Structures are given as structure tokens and as C-alpha cells.
């Protein structure tokens, strides 16, 4: 009986991992420009799938939920927080990630500063911009990015590294392109004002729109289903 159980569990793990198209993953990795950083979105995927993605060449993994990050965390891998972060969850995140991409409010910055100061660490962050101005999305308005940047600079334990956005949820490529073009213009404006060392990353582009994002200067893409396969919800 135990042997049958382990045989069953092994098959479950193999089938889980097989959702990822290894050849497709390696094709994407080889096609990305050298200056583009890939963040593999691993939400709702198992640790076994993450291990498989790592073997294929993925090196940074992005999680949306704090609890899921804690459950799958492996210190041998690099992790980014890419989903909305509640202030009461910051203390659970700052020890696990190398970047928080979803900084979208002054109170959140205050809490990250507080928790990082306790640990005497500096946290790289990206400002999340609600470029599509959709009510159901997080992020600050594009018009407030410059003033928000000034607020970021008042925190010694935060290291501002650039901007992040989620493209509009629509099939109109012109609408998507327009949003990404606005992000590119804003990013270049901030680079001129603050320097490329501070504004290093323009994180935009996911599985359905990353090629458009690359056209408009994205140098960090967050790819999930196109690499990891369909998720188990």
C-alpha cells in the first residue's frame, strides 16, 4: 500500500511540473534582450514547478500574496513582491524578498522604512503606477509620480529603483501601447532628473503584452502563464 501511495504522489508531482513547456521557456529566455530582467510569476504554482523553472534558467520569482510567498520561500532563489502589499504584512516580507515592486502609498513606504530600519537593511523598491486609471487596480496616478518620488527619497532604508505598472486589461493593442508609451516617457523624464542609477528598472509587461512592453522600453518583464502554464486556482 505505501508503494502505491508514493507512486501516486510521484505522478501528481510529475503532472504538475509538466504543465510548464520547457522548450517554450528556454525560447523566451533566449529571445529576451540581454538588458531585460525576467521575473517569473509563480503565484498558484507549486514549489516543484518553481524548481523546474529554475532548472530551465529562471532566476527571479515573483509572488502576489504574502502567505503564499512564505509557504514556498526558498533562500536559494531570489524573490520579488509584485502584488498589493498590506501594511500589516510588511514585517513578514522584508526578510524574504530582494525587491518590493508594488509600492503604491506613503503609509506603505512608512511601514517598509520602519521594518527595514529595525533590521538595518535597505530595501530596493519600485513605484507602482496605475497607468490605465482603472478603479480596480492599485498604484498611484501618473500625474503624481514626480511628487511621490520626492517622498520616497526621504526614507533612508528605501532604495528607489524605478517604476512598475500593470497594463490595461483589454484586447486593444493600441490602448495597451499608449499606456506603455506614457510609462516610457515618464521613466525617461525621471532618469533625466534623478539619474539612471536611481531609475534603473521599468517593470511592465506580462504574458499577454510583454512584447508590446519591450517595444516601449521595458527592461523587466513579469511572466507567469506563458512560462509556468495554467494555474491551479
C-alpha positions as CSV (number, residue, x, y, z in Angstrom):
1,X,0.0,0.0,0.0
2,X,2.7,2.6,0.8
3,X,4.4,1.9,-2.5
4,X,1.1,2.6,-4.4
5,X,0.7,5.8,-2.4
6,X,4.2,7.1,-3.3
7,X,3.7,6.1,-6.9
8,X,0.5,8.1,-7.0
9,X,2.2,11.2,-5.3
10,X,5.1,11.0,-7.7
11,X,2.7,11.0,-10.7
12,X,0.9,14.0,-9.2
13,X,4.2,16.0,-8.9
14,X,5.3,15.0,-12.5
15,X,1.9,16.0,-13.9
16,X,2.1,19.3,-12.1
17,X,5.6,20.1,-13.4
18,X,4.6,19.0,-16.9
19,X,2.2,22.0,-17.2
20,X,5.3,24.0,-18.0
21,X,6.5,24.0,-21.5
22,X,10.3,23.7,-21.0
23,X,11.1,24.3,-24.7
24,X,8.9,27.4,-24.7
25,X,10.5,28.7,-21.5
26,X,14.0,28.4,-22.9
27,X,12.9,30.1,-26.2
28,X,11.6,33.0,-24.2
29,X,14.7,33.2,-22.1
30,X,17.0,33.2,-25.2
31,X,14.8,35.8,-27.0
32,X,14.8,38.4,-24.3
33,X,17.4,41.2,-24.8
34,X,20.4,41.0,-22.6
35,X,19.4,44.1,-20.6
36,X,15.9,42.7,-19.8
37,X,15.4,41.0,-16.4
38,X,12.8,38.2,-16.2
39,X,10.7,37.8,-13.1
40,X,8.8,34.5,-13.3
41,X,5.4,34.9,-11.7
42,X,4.9,31.8,-9.6
43,X,1.6,32.5,-7.8
44,X,-0.7,29.5,-7.5
45,X,2.2,27.2,-8.6
46,X,3.9,24.6,-6.6
47,X,7.4,24.6,-5.2
48,X,8.1,21.6,-7.6
49,X,7.1,23.8,-10.6
50,X,9.3,26.6,-9.3
51,X,12.2,24.2,-9.0
52,X,11.6,23.1,-12.6
53,X,11.5,26.7,-13.8
54,X,14.8,27.3,-12.1
55,X,16.4,24.3,-13.8
56,X,15.2,25.9,-17.1
57,X,17.0,29.1,-16.4
58,X,14.5,31.3,-14.5
59,X,16.3,33.1,-11.6
60,X,13.9,35.5,-10.0
61,X,10.4,34.6,-8.9
62,X,7.5,37.0,-8.2
63,X,4.7,36.4,-5.7
64,X,1.5,38.3,-5.2
65,X,0.4,37.0,-1.8
66,X,2.4,37.2,1.3
67,X,1.2,33.9,2.7
68,X,2.0,32.0,-0.5
69,X,5.4,33.6,-0.6
70,X,6.1,32.4,3.0
71,X,4.9,28.8,2.2
72,X,7.1,28.5,-0.9
73,X,10.1,30.6,0.1
74,X,13.5,29.0,-0.7
75,X,16.6,31.1,0.3
76,X,18.4,29.6,-2.7
77,X,16.2,31.6,-5.0
78,X,15.6,35.4,-5.5
79,X,12.1,36.6,-4.8
80,X,10.2,39.8,-5.6
81,X,6.9,41.0,-4.1
82,X,4.8,42.1,-7.0
83,X,1.3,42.1,-5.6
84,X,-0.5,44.6,-3.5
85,X,1.1,44.7,-0.1
86,X,-0.9,45.5,3.1
87,X,1.0,47.4,5.8
88,X,0.4,44.7,8.4
89,X,2.1,42.2,6.1
90,X,5.3,44.2,5.6
91,X,7.1,42.6,8.6
92,X,6.6,39.2,7.0
93,X,8.0,40.2,3.6
94,X,11.1,42.3,4.1
95,X,13.3,39.4,5.3
96,X,12.3,37.3,2.2
97,X,12.5,39.5,-0.9
98,X,15.2,41.4,-2.7
99,X,12.7,43.9,-4.1
100,X,9.2,45.2,-3.5
101,X,7.7,46.2,-6.8
102,X,4.3,47.3,-5.7
103,X,4.9,50.4,-3.5
104,X,1.7,52.5,-4.0
105,X,1.2,54.7,-1.0
106,X,3.0,56.9,1.5
107,X,1.8,54.9,4.5
108,X,3.2,51.7,2.9
109,X,6.5,53.4,2.4
110,X,6.5,54.4,6.1
111,X,5.9,50.8,7.2
112,X,8.6,49.4,4.9
113,X,11.0,52.0,6.3
114,X,10.1,51.1,9.9
115,X,10.6,47.4,9.4
116,X,13.8,47.8,7.4
117,X,15.2,50.2,10.0
118,X,14.6,47.6,12.7
119,X,16.7,45.1,10.7
120,X,19.3,47.7,9.5
121,X,18.7,46.8,5.8
122,X,17.9,48.8,2.7
123,X,15.0,47.6,0.5
124,X,15.0,48.2,-3.3
125,X,11.6,49.3,-4.3
126,X,9.6,50.3,-7.5
127,X,6.8,52.8,-7.6
128,X,3.6,51.1,-8.8
129,X,1.7,53.4,-11.3
130,X,-1.9,52.9,-12.2
131,X,-1.3,53.9,-15.8
132,X,-4.6,52.7,-17.1
133,X,-6.5,54.6,-14.3
134,X,-8.7,51.5,-13.7
135,X,-10.6,51.7,-10.4
136,X,-9.9,48.1,-9.5
137,X,-6.2,48.4,-9.8
138,X,-3.6,49.7,-7.3
139,X,-1.0,52.2,-8.0
140,X,-0.6,56.0,-7.9
141,X,-1.8,58.2,-10.8
142,X,0.8,59.1,-13.4
143,X,0.4,62.8,-12.6
144,X,1.7,62.1,-9.0
145,X,4.8,60.1,-9.8
146,X,7.2,63.0,-9.5
147,X,5.9,64.2,-6.2
148,X,5.8,60.6,-4.9
149,X,9.4,60.1,-6.0
150,X,10.4,63.1,-3.7
151,X,8.6,61.4,-0.8
152,X,10.5,58.1,-1.5
153,X,13.8,59.9,-1.2
154,X,13.0,60.9,2.4
155,X,13.4,57.3,3.6
156,X,17.0,56.2,4.2
157,X,16.1,52.5,4.2
158,X,14.3,52.5,0.9
159,X,16.3,52.4,-2.4
160,X,14.2,53.6,-5.2
161,X,15.0,51.7,-8.4
162,X,12.3,52.6,-10.9
163,X,8.7,52.2,-11.9
164,X,6.2,49.3,-12.3
165,X,2.8,49.0,-13.9
166,X,0.2,46.5,-14.9
167,X,-1.1,47.1,-18.4
168,X,-4.8,47.6,-19.1
169,X,-7.0,44.5,-19.3
170,X,-8.2,44.7,-22.8
171,X,-7.6,43.3,-26.3
172,X,-7.0,46.7,-28.0
173,X,-3.2,46.7,-28.6
174,X,-3.4,50.5,-29.3
175,X,-4.7,51.1,-25.8
176,X,-2.0,48.9,-24.3
177,X,0.7,50.6,-26.4
178,X,-0.5,54.0,-25.4
179,X,-0.3,53.2,-21.7
180,X,3.2,51.7,-22.1
181,X,4.4,54.7,-24.1
182,X,3.2,57.0,-21.3
183,X,5.2,54.9,-18.8
184,X,8.3,55.1,-21.0
185,X,8.1,58.9,-21.3
186,X,7.6,59.3,-17.5
187,X,10.5,56.9,-16.9
188,X,12.9,58.8,-19.2
189,X,11.8,62.1,-17.6
190,X,12.7,60.7,-14.1
191,X,16.0,59.3,-15.4
192,X,16.9,62.8,-16.7
193,X,16.0,64.4,-13.3
194,X,17.4,61.8,-10.9
195,X,19.8,59.7,-13.0
196,X,19.9,56.2,-14.4
197,X,21.4,54.7,-11.2
198,X,18.2,55.5,-9.4
199,X,15.7,54.8,-12.2
200,X,17.2,51.6,-13.4
201,X,14.1,49.4,-14.0
202,X,10.9,49.9,-15.9
203,X,8.9,46.8,-14.9
204,X,6.0,46.4,-17.3
205,X,4.7,43.6,-19.5
206,X,3.1,40.2,-18.6
207,X,2.4,37.1,-20.6
208,X,-0.2,38.7,-22.9
209,X,1.5,42.0,-23.5
210,X,5.2,41.8,-22.8
211,X,6.3,42.1,-26.4
212,X,4.5,45.5,-26.6
213,X,6.1,46.5,-23.3
214,X,9.6,45.6,-24.7
215,X,8.9,47.9,-27.7
216,X,8.3,50.7,-25.3
217,X,11.5,50.3,-23.2
218,X,10.5,47.8,-20.5
219,X,13.7,46.2,-19.1
220,X,11.9,44.0,-16.5
221,X,9.0,41.7,-17.5
222,X,6.8,39.6,-15.2
223,X,5.8,36.4,-17.0
224,X,3.6,33.8,-15.5
225,X,1.3,31.5,-17.5
226,X,3.4,31.7,-20.7
227,X,6.2,30.0,-18.7
228,X,4.6,28.2,-15.8
229,X,1.5,27.0,-17.6
230,X,-2.1,27.3,-16.5
231,X,-2.5,27.9,-12.8
232,X,-4.4,25.7,-10.2
233,X,-6.9,28.0,-8.5
